């Protein structure tokens, strides 16, 4: 189910209100929540990179621990890395500094 993202970590535009909370059936809301909270905190380049690194680590750990069969875990990896790429991109950085 989609969740509403508010605050500095929002995507904006047409996707502002609809962001998936799962990857191929695996709930990853806690990783998203922690990332959003970290983006609301201290504003510095080190805090930005730390928040994104924690996001990636949390997504990978959730997938590893609760992701089911290894083949499904492997299928989620491109999505996980694309989500990390999105928040670590210049567009993600711009959103971070808007808050």
C-alpha positions as CSV (number, residue, x, y, z in Angstrom):
1,X,0.0,0.0,0.0
2,X,1.2,3.5,-0.7
3,X,2.2,5.9,2.1
4,X,2.2,9.6,2.3
5,X,5.7,11.1,2.6
6,X,5.9,14.5,4.3
7,X,8.8,16.7,5.2
8,X,12.2,17.1,3.7
9,X,12.3,13.5,2.3
10,X,9.2,13.9,0.1
11,X,9.6,13.1,-3.6
12,X,7.4,15.9,-5.0
13,X,5.6,16.3,-8.2
14,X,3.2,13.6,-9.3
15,X,4.8,11.0,-7.0
16,X,4.6,13.2,-3.8
17,X,1.6,11.3,-2.4
18,X,2.3,7.8,-3.7
19,X,5.5,6.1,-2.6
20,X,5.5,2.3,-2.2
21,X,6.0,0.9,1.3
22,X,7.1,-2.5,0.1
23,X,9.4,-4.1,-2.4
24,X,8.0,-7.2,-4.1
25,X,5.8,-7.8,-1.2
26,X,8.4,-7.1,1.5
27,X,7.3,-4.3,3.9
28,X,10.2,-1.7,4.2
29,X,8.3,1.1,5.9
30,X,10.6,1.1,9.0
31,X,13.6,1.8,6.7
32,X,11.7,4.6,5.0
33,X,10.6,6.1,8.4
34,X,14.1,6.1,9.8
35,X,15.5,7.7,6.6
36,X,12.8,10.4,6.7
37,X,13.5,11.2,10.4
38,X,17.2,11.4,9.7
39,X,16.5,13.9,6.9
40,X,14.5,16.0,9.3
41,X,17.5,16.3,11.7
42,X,20.8,18.0,11.3
43,X,21.5,19.6,7.9
44,X,25.0,18.8,6.8
45,X,26.6,16.8,4.0
46,X,27.8,14.2,6.5
47,X,24.3,13.9,7.9
48,X,22.9,13.6,4.4
49,X,25.3,10.8,3.4
50,X,24.8,9.1,6.8
51,X,21.0,9.0,6.4
52,X,21.3,7.6,2.9
53,X,23.8,5.0,4.0
54,X,21.6,3.9,6.9
55,X,18.7,3.7,4.5
56,X,20.6,1.4,2.2
57,X,21.8,-0.7,5.1
58,X,18.3,-1.0,6.6
59,X,16.8,-2.0,3.2
60,X,19.4,-4.7,2.7
61,X,19.0,-6.0,6.3
62,X,15.2,-6.2,6.1
63,X,15.6,-8.0,2.8
64,X,18.2,-10.4,4.2
65,X,16.3,-11.2,7.4
66,X,12.7,-11.2,6.3
67,X,12.9,-11.5,2.6
68,X,12.1,-15.2,2.2
69,X,13.8,-17.4,-0.4
70,X,17.1,-16.2,-1.7
71,X,15.9,-15.9,-5.3
72,X,13.2,-13.4,-4.2
73,X,15.8,-11.5,-2.1
74,X,18.0,-11.3,-5.2
75,X,15.2,-10.0,-7.3
76,X,14.7,-7.1,-4.8
77,X,18.3,-6.0,-5.0
78,X,18.0,-3.9,-8.2
79,X,15.0,-2.1,-6.6
80,X,16.8,-1.5,-3.3
81,X,19.8,0.0,-5.1
82,X,17.6,2.1,-7.4
83,X,15.9,3.6,-4.3
84,X,19.3,4.3,-2.8
85,X,20.4,5.9,-6.0
86,X,17.3,8.1,-6.0
87,X,17.9,9.5,-2.6
88,X,21.6,9.9,-3.2
89,X,21.1,11.6,-6.6
90,X,21.3,15.4,-7.2
91,X,17.5,15.4,-7.1
92,X,17.6,13.7,-3.7
93,X,20.2,16.2,-2.4
94,X,18.0,19.1,-3.6
95,X,15.0,17.6,-1.7
96,X,17.2,17.2,1.4
97,X,18.3,20.8,1.4
98,X,14.8,22.1,0.8
99,X,13.7,21.0,4.3
